[in-house]
Amino acid sequence: MINSSLDFSRLVVQGNTQDIKDPNYNEFQPGYICQSEGLRSNVCESSSKTITSVYQKAFSNKTKHIGPLVMGFDIPHISEALLSDVHFHLFAFKIENLNIMVFSIGVSNNSDWNYVGEGYKNSFIHDFNHSWSLFFQEFDNDEAIVKIYKEFQEIYVFRDANPNLVWKKIGILTKFNGSTLFGLEHNEIKLVIDREKLPYYTADGWQNKEIMNKIFNYHLKKCILMSINWKNIFIEWQNQKNFLQTTPENHTKQFWNAFQDALDSNIRGIDSKRRILSIIANKFSYETIKHNLSISNYLITEAHYYARINSLGDVQMEKPKFTSQQLSSEKKKQIENFFQNKANVIMSSYKTDSASGLPVYYLKNTKKILWEQFHEEYPDGLKRTAFYRYLQGNQYIYKEDLGESTIK
């Protein structure tokens, strides 16, 4: 990552601040972490901020980086992978010259609305009364609604039982019916609605494999391991004598006892305990977990952090490594020639760099001036950060008080 010899890793976590008790904490907003060797940022709500903070500490400079670009969000195969298991994300489609933006989805049992429901929202821009206006469309309870805005001000609201009736009231774009303008006939909307429909069945359907697979795909698929025989769990539960006759107090005690046993019997140390505890870390308060389990505050904090990085109980992610390409032979030769030029440096006759064993060079000018001279001589050569990186360490030293005797 970012033109350096260091390895950097970037992580996206749930929650936008380090401290979940922070009044600005939002569990639905992503947070970003950047780390490199011994450096690690706090959770930040800006990817640019977290990447820049670690980079500046690593190289002691003021270089700033654009987070989304460094994260690779502009690379198609990365964005596709990130969205692969997202149920819904904002998207747009065109109806002739109308560009309709869909930014929220809701479902219902209303066939007149093509099973779209409350929560569905989209918008587009079109001329209204000889000026460009924003048309905002949504469903609310038993009404289809179109709101028209000009210069951020709501100027009209139209309501009726379905989209066709609403657009008849508006009286423009008459070559389209209301369902078309709402996007209800668009194939992508239909696919999203089919996917979002909530499967609901009684216990009588638990023996039906097709029904159970639908419920599993909607509710459980992303929450449990594929190796678990989840179908048998439901069947065995249904066959119990006291099926659906629960005693919450006993079950609560059994739950905490079983969890404590899992922690106590673990033989892989604190890292594995942290993973086990991460399953419930975000579901209960510190006080509740501390009261019911014999564990330290440190372990609870680490479990919270683990859950945000790796998800609930998942195997710890391997940190991705990003390394930049080494200097090309041409650029390496350029910078070596520059620092072998006696107009730029003086080689010590007796001192050597302890790390490399090479002679120490005294710089005749500041790094900034030398960079300007280098860039003028090699305009297509190294970038400034790589140039400064080359001067790090104790081989190149700048002393303002170099006297004539030293220069000679």
N, C-alpha and C positions, 0 to 999 in steps of 0.2 A: 504493500500500500504506500502511496505518496513518496516516491523518489527517495528512498532511504534504505539503509542496510538493516534496519530493525524490523521485527515482526509486529504487526498490529492486528488486533481483533476487535470487531465491533459487534455489539449485541443489542437486540431490540427486546425490551422487557415490558411487562404489564405494569402500568402506573407511571406517572410522569415525574415523581420526585423520589428521593432516596428514603425519606421518612414517611411511612404510611399514615402517621398522625399529623403530618403537615396539613394545615387548613387548605392548601392549594392542591393537595393530592387528589388525583382523579384516576380511578382504577380502569376507566374506559379509554384513557389516553395513553399512547405508547411513551416509554422512556428509553433513553439511549445510554449505553455504556461503551467506553473505549478503553482498551488496556494494551500495554506493551511492556514486556519484561516485568520490572518491578513497579511500573506506574499503572494506576487505574483511576478513572474518573468516577465521580459520583453519578447517580442516575440523573440525567438532564432531560428536559422536554424538547431540547433542540439537538439534532444530530450534529449540526455544525459546531455548536458550543462544546460538546463532549469530545469530538475529534480534535478540534483546535486546541483545547486545553491540554490534552496529553501530548500532542505534537510539539507545542511550545515548550513544555517541560522537558521533553526528550532532547530538543535541539537548542534550547535557550535562545529562541528567537521569537518574533512576533508574527510569523506567517499564519495566515488564516485559510481555512479550507471550507468549501461548500459541502455540507454533510450529505445531502441526497445524492450528489455525484460520486462522492467517495464510497457511499453505501452501494452504489451500482443500480440505483432505482431507475436510471435511464436506459439500462441494458435490458432488452426484451426478455431474454430467457430468465433473468433474475426476477423481473416483475411478474412474469407468468408463474414462476415457482411460488412466489409469495402469495399469489392469489388463488393457487390451485385448490386449497381447502377452505376458502372463504365463501360462505353461503351467498352473500350479496355484497357488491361494491358498486359505487356510482358508475353509470355508463350512459352513453348517448346513442341515439339513432336518428336517422333522417326520414322525413316524409316530404318528398320533393325538396323544396328549398327551406323547410322548417327543420331546425336542429333541436331535437327534444332531449333534455337532460333529465334522467331519472335518478333521484337521490334518496329515495326511500321506498320500501315495499310493505304492503299490508295485504292480508288475504281475508276472504269471507266465503260464505255459502251462497252469495247472491249471483245467480247465473246471468242476470241482466248486466252485471258489471264484469262478466267473464271471470268471476271468482276473485277479482281484486277487491280490496276492502280498506277500512280505515288504516291510515299509516302510509298508504301509497301517495307519493308526491312527485310531480315533475314540473318542468317549466320550459318555456321557449320565448323567443323575442319575435314580435311581428308588429306591423303597422296597425295603429288603432286611432281613429279620428285624426289622421294625417301626422302622427308622430310615433316614433318607436316606443313600444311598451313591453313590459314583461307580463306574460300570462302564466299564472301559478295555478296548477290543477291538483285537486286532492279529493278524498272521500271522507265524510264525517258522519258516523252513525248511518242514517238512511238517506243521505244526500250526496250528490256530486256537486262540487264547488269549483268555480273558476274565479280567481281574483286577478284584477288588472292593476299594475303599478306603473306609475310614471315618475321618474326622478326620485325613486325610493318611497314614493307616497302611494298608498292604496287609494284608487279613485273609483273603482267599481267592484261589486261582488255579485255574482250570479249563482243561483242555487236551483236545483230541481232533483227529481227522483233518479235520473240517470244522465249520462253524458250527452246523449242525443238531444234531450229536452233542454239542457243547459245551453248548448251551442246554438240551438234554434233561437233562444232569447238573445244571444249576443249578436247574431245576424251577420257574421263575416265568415270567411273561409267556408262558404256553403258547398263547395265541391267535395268537401270531406264530411263524413258523419262524425258525431261526437265521440263515439268509441274509438275511431281512428285517431282523432286528435289527442285523446287521453292515452293513446298507445296500447289500448287493450287488445288490438288485433295484431300487434307486432309479435313475431315469432319469439324474440328474446324475452319479452314480457311473459308470454305464455309459458316458456320454459322455467323462468324464475318462479312464477306462481305455482306451477306443478311441483317444484322442488320445495317450496315453502309451505305447502298445505300441511297442516298439523294432523298426523294420524292419531286417531282416538278409537280405542276398542275396549270392551269389557273383558273380564277374566275368562269368559266363555270362549274367547278366540285364542287363548294361549296355546291350544293344541294345533292351531292352523299355522303352518310354517310360513306361508306367504305374508300373513298378517304380522307375525312376530318379526320377520325380516324387515318389514317396513318400520315397525316401532324401533327395532335395534338401530337401523340406519339413521333414524331421525334423532333419537335420544342418547344412545349409548356408544355408538361406533368410535367416537373420538375420546371417550372417557375411560375405556377399559382395554386390557390387553386382548389381542385376537386369539391368544391361546386358551382363554377362559371359555369353558363350555357354558355359555350364558343361557342357552335354551333349557338345559337340564335344571339350572337353578330355579327358573320360573316353574317348571313342571313339579319339581320336588317341593317347592314352597306351596304350590296349589294343593298338593296331596297331603299336606300336614293337617292334623286334626284341628288345630287352632288357627287355621288359615284366616287371615285378616282380623284375628282377635289379639290385639297387641296390648302390652303393658309397658308404656313408655318409660317408666322409672327403671324397671328391670333391664330393658334393652339399652338404656343409656349407660347404666353401670357396666353391663356386659361389653358394650362398645369400648369404654375407656380401659377396662381391664384387659381386653384383647389387644388394644393398641399398646398398652404398657408392656404386655408379654412380648409383642413383636419387637419393641425396642430393646428389652432386656436380653432376649435370646439372640440378638444380632451379634455376629462375631466379626464384622468387618469395620468396627470402629465408628467414630463420629461421622465420617463421610456418608456411610450407609444409613445411619440413624437420621441424619439430616434429610436424606432422600425419602425415607419412610414418613417422617414428620411433615414433609412438604405437602403430602396428600391432603392434610387438614389445616395446614398453617394459615391459610387465608380464609378459612371458614369459621374459625373461632377467635376470640380475643386472646391477648396475652394472658390475662387473668384466668380465663376459663381453662386454657391449656395448662397453665402453671398449677392450677388448683387440682386438676385431675391426673396429671402425669408428674412423675418424679424426674424432672429434667431442668436444666439450667436456662436462664434467660438468653445466654449466648446461643444455645442450640436452637431456641425458638427463632431468634433473629436470623440465624444462618438458614433455617428452614424456609423462612419467608423469602429470603434472597434466592435460595435454590429454586423455589416454586416459580418465581418471576423469570428466572433465566431459562430453566429447563422444562417448565410446565409441571403439573402435579404428579409426583412420583416417577417421572420419566427418567431414563438413563441420562447421566450427565453428558451434555454435549461436548464434543471435542472442539477445542478452540480452533477456528479456522486461521490459517496462517497466510499472510499476504506479504510477499517479498518483491522488491523491485528488481529490475534487471540490472546487472552489474554494468559499470562504465564500459562503453565500447572501446576498442583498442585505440581508435582515433582520438576520442575525447581524453582518454587516459594519457596519451602521448602529448596532447596539447597542454594539459595542466602540469605535467612533469617538466616539459620544456620551459613553461612560464616560471616555475619555481627553481629552475636551474640557472636562470638568467641572473647574472650578478647585478643587474640594474634593479632587481626586485628583492633579492635576499643576500645575506652574508652567511656562509657556512662556518660553523664553529670548528676550530682546529682541534678541540679536545673533548667537547661535550657530545654525548650520544643520548638518544631517546631510550629510556629503560624498557619500554614496551616493545619497540621494533628493532632496537639495536642500530638504527640509522643515525647519521649525524644530525645535530640540531641546527636549524636554520633561523637566523634572525631576520625578521621582516623589516624592510626599509620604510614601509608605510603601513597605515592602518588597514584592516581587512576591507573596509568599505572602499578606500581608494584603490587598493589592489584589485578588488572585484571590478571596479569601473575600468581599470586598465586592461584587465583580462577580457572583459566583455567587448571592449573596443577592438582588441586584437583578434578575438575569436567570437564574433557575434552569434554564430550558430553552435557555440560550444556549450559547456555546462550551464545549468541554471544556477541562480544565486545560492539557493539552499544547498545544492550539492557542492558548490564551491566552498561555502562556509564549513560544510561537513568535512571536506578534505583537510581543512586547517585545524580541526579539533584534535585534542591531545597535546603532547608536549614537544612535538618535533618542530613545530613552527611557532616562534615566539616573537612578539612585538614589544620593543622597549623604546620609549620616547627619548630616553637619555643616552642613546648610542653616541659615543663621542668619536672624534676624528681618529683616535688611536685604535678604536675597535674596528672602524671601517677600513682602515689601512691593514 
